[in-house]
Amino acid sequence: MIDLSGRVAIVTGAGDGLGRSHARLVARRGARVVVNDLGATAEAVVREIVDAGGEAMAFQASVADADQMEAMAQRALDAWGRIDILVNNAGILRDRTFAKMTIEEFRLVMEVHLVGSFICSKAVWEAMRAQSFGRIVMTTSGAGLFGNFGQANYASAKMALVGLMNSLAIEGSKHNIRVNCLAPLAGTQMMSGLVPPEVMDALKPEAVSHGLLALVREDAPTKTILCAGAGSFELTHLDLTRGIHVGLGDDTAEKLVARWDELADRTDELTPEQGYVQSRVELSKAGHNFGSKERQ
């Protein structure tokens, strides 16, 4: 059993759907939980947790409000002395084809998903560093990883969260802060009307939340993208093919096209631990020794 006794968790967007499921499950496994959402639903989830024998408090505020998120983190520290887990779950949809999407619709979705996750992670970061323990989960999406029609704003935000995860996982490693992404498929309010009722029934949020537990456990991985839905789980990797070297000349583009199949060969592809690995791979193929080390 994954035991979260003594841990303190913050779950954003936890008044309903997936966030509610996350909050209830981590509480059931022993964590004290800050239930964040904009409305009174946060209080209702707190009552559910308390009635089940758990400990929780509500904090009603937008994740895009930096001052409020700092206040939320401070309230958790004042009440319970630590913050161990942050689940960046809050999100919205403003689906529209790219031709019709407004800049306001794009910015709003980025503000909640990406900027909100940055703000919340920043609010808990120093506490996690000081106690040499932290587990942060970003909520990405198949839309961001692979694209979806009519979701340019949502997909952009969700893929950007993978980049945020990658960098925070590197910076947090020496402080035992592990940062991962969860790509859920769940029958929540955000999907209402988009899929048939029988499919909604199969996509219970609780099945995804068990994947969340695996990402916040004591021996959790880091820089992992876990996809979850309907009781099924997969990992997604961002890999680099071994590639080719064609040099520089007037016909470089033509040589590249001519050898495209070789370029695309995924045999022995790499999963770079940091961005500098791309530089090392490319320069080494060109005959240069590249010894760049991790930036501190």
N, C-alpha and C positions, 0 to 999 in steps of 0.2 A: 504493500500500500504506500502511495505517496502521501507522506504526512507533512502538513504545513502548520502544525502546532507551533505557536510562538511567533509566527510570521505575520506581517502586516501587509495587506494588499490594497491597492487603489485600482478600481475598475471604472473607466470612463464610459459614458453612454450606457450605464447599467440599469436604467429604469425599465427596460423592456428587452425582449428578444434575446439576442446573443449575449449582450452585456449582463442581463439579468441572470442568464444561465451560468455565465462565468462566475459572477459574484456568489451565487448560491453554492456552486460546487467548491470553490476555494474555501468558503466558510465551512462547508460540510467537512472539509479535510483539515479544519483546525485554524485557518487564518482569520484574523480580525480584518474587517473589510470596510473601506470607504466606498460608498456607492455614489458615484457621480452621475448626474443627469440634469437637464434643465428644469424638469417639472416635478410635480408631486409624486410621480411614479417612483422616484428614488426612495422616498419615505416608505412607500408600500413594500419595496424590496427589502428594506431594512427590517420592517416588521416581520416579513417572511423568514428572514435569517434569524432574528431574535426568537421568534416563536418555535423555530427548529432547534433552539439551544445554542445558537451562535452569537457572535458579537459584531455589531456593525454600526456605522453612522452614515448619515446622508450629507451630501454637499451639493447644493443646487447652483450650478454655474456653468458657463460655456468654457470649453477647453481652449477656445481662442482668446480668452481673457487672461493674460499673463499674471496680473495682480491677484486675480481670484484663484488661479491654480497654485501660486505660491502660498496663498492663505490656506488652501486645502491641504497642501503638504505640511504646513506648519501645524494645522489642527491635528493631523494624524500623529505628528511627532510629539505634540503637547499631550495628547491623550495616551499614546502607546509607546512612545520613546524611540521608534524606528520606522522605516519604510523598506520593505523587502521586495515587494512585487508591484510593478506597474503594468497594467493592461491597457494599452491605447486602443480602445474599441470604438469611441464615439465617431459618428460619421453621418453624412447626409447624401442624398442623390439629387442631381439636377440634370437628368438625362435629356439629351437633345442631339440631333445630328450636328456634325461640325458646321455645316453650312448655316444652321440656324442658331447655334450656340452664341450667347453673348459673352463678352469679357467679364461681366459681373457674375454670370453663372460659373464661369471657369474659376474666377478668383475665390468665390464663396466656397466651392468644394475643396480647393487647395487650402484655404484658410482653416477649415475644420479638420480635414484629414491630416494634412502634412504639417502645417504650422501648429495646429493643436497638439499633435504628437511631439513636436519639438518642444513646445512650451511645457507640457506635462513631464517630459523626460528631463528637461532642464530643472524643473522644480524639485525633482527627487534625487538628482544626480549627486549633489554634495553629501547628502545623508547616506547614500549608498556607498560612496567612496570612503566616508569616515568609518563606516562599520565593516568595510571590506566584504560586502555582500549586496548583490542586487540582481534582480531578474526583470527584464523589460521585454514586453512583447508588443510588436507593431502589428496592426491588422492590415495586411496587404490583400490582394484579390487576384483571382484568375484574370479579371479584366485588365489589371495592371501588368501582370506577367505575360499575358498572351494577346491582349486587346479584345475589345467588344464594340460592336456597332452602337453608336449613339452615346458613348461614354468617354469621350476624349478627356473631359475634365477629371472624372473619377479615375480613369485608367492612369492618367498622368500622376495624380496624387498617390495612387497605390504603388506605382513603380518607384516613385521618389522615396517612399518609405523603406524600400529595400536598400537604397543607397544610404539612408540615415541609419538603418540597422547595421550595415557593413562597417561604417565609420565608428559608430558608438561601440560596437563589439570589439574593435581593435583598441580604442582608447580605454575601454573599461576592463580589458583583460587582466591587467596587473592589479586591479582592485576587486577581482572576483565578481565583476558585473557582466552578466551574460545577456546578450541581446539577440532576439530571434523574431521571425515573422510567422504569423499564422494567416493562411489564406482560406477563409471559411466558405463553405457552401451550406447555408442554413435557411430554413423557411421562416424568415423574420418579416417584420412589417415592411422593410425595404424591398422585399421580393413580392409582396402582396399584389396580385393581379398580373404578375409577370409569368407565373407558371401555374399549371392545373392544380386543383385542390389535392388530388391524390399524391402529387409530387411534393407538395408542401408538407403533407403528413409524414413522408419519408425523411424529410430534411429537418429532423429535430435538432434544435440548437444544442441540446445536451451532448449529442454525439461529438460535436466540434469541441465543446468545452473539455472533454477528456483529453483531447490533443493539447489543449492549453496547459493542462496539468503537467504533461510531459516536458513542456518548455520552461516551467518555473520550478522544477524539482531541484533538490540539492545538487545533483550531478547533471544538471541540464547541459545541453549542447550550447554553442553560440554560433552566430552567423548562419542559422539554419532557417530554411523556408519550408514550413510544414503545411501541406494542403490537407483539408479535412472536410468531409461531408458524408452524411448518411451512413456513418460507421466505417467509412473507407478513408485511408490515409496514404499520402504520397509525399515525396520530397522533390523540390525543384532546385536545380543547380544552374548557376551562371558559369559557363565553361568557356575555355579558349582552345580552339583547335591548334594543333602543332604548326599549321600554316606553312608558308613558303617564303623564300627570299628571291626577289627578282631584280634587285638593284634599282638604280635610277637612270633613266634615259628617256629619249623621246617616245619610245615604244613600251614604256613600263605598263601603262594601262592595258595595252593589247596583250602583253605577256601575262598580266594578271588574269584577264578574261580567258585566255587560252588554257590556263592552269587552274581554273575555278574549281573543278572537281577535286583536285589535289588540295586546294585551299580548304574546301568544305569537308574533307575527310575527318571524321570524328574519332578515328582510332587514336588511342592514347591521349585524348584531349586533357587539358589541365583545368583545375579549379583553383585559380589564383587566391592566395591568402590575403593579398593586398594589391592595390592598383599598380604599384611599381613593378610587379611581376610581368605585366605586359611589356614594359620597357626592357626588362632583362631578357625576355624571350626574343623580342624583335632585334635588339642589338646583338645578342649572341648569334643569331642566325646570320647577321651581317658581319660577323667576325670580330666583334668588340666585347671586351670583358666589362660587365656591368655589375658592380658590387653594392648598389644602393641598399641602405638598411632602413628599417622602420623609423619613421620620425617619432620623436618622443613628445 
